[in-house]
Amino acid sequence: MAKVELKQPVVEEIVNTVKDAQAVVLVNYSGLTVEQDTILRKELRESGVQYKVYKNTMMHRAFAGTDFEQLSDHLNGTNALAVSAQDATAPARILAKYAKQFQKMELIAGVIEGKYSDAKGLQALADIPSREVLLGRLFGSMQSPITNFARVIKQIAEKDSPAEEAPAAE
């Protein structure tokens, strides 16, 4: 079997992984220990992010003619690919968190909802809280005026109600 035929399934795997992705982030993992890599992979997996190391030539072939073609310019060194089909901010958020902890790891570039982002853009995206946190803040801010209104009504009701007189002590 020719080398090209052996490589084709890997290229197809990459294409299938990224074709419906909300976010694809390229990261340089050089210098991470096995323990650090295991911790990183566990959190990514729990968040529904696929994280895999591919050869740069395979990624280059897979990205050709797609929205992810701009990532091909960064395919040198030891790179890994983080892909999320549901949460567009999850790969950048988690990888940026670990890039701060593990100094040797660095965000390179990514394509988020069809738009290319460099390392600075990914860092800005990583600073956005998760969907759950944003929804919690939204519901909290919606609940606050209602709670305050109920508290004021209760205080008015207590003020206007006749005070029960204590029995006279004889």
Secondary structure by P-SEA (a helix, b strand, c coil): ccccccaaaaaaaaaaacccccbbbbbbcccccaaaaaaaaaaaaaacbbbbbccaaaaaaaaccccccccccccccbbbbbbbccccaaaaaaaaaaaaacccccccccccccccccaaaaaaaaacccaaaaaaaaaaaaaaaaaaaaaaaaaaaaaacccccccccc
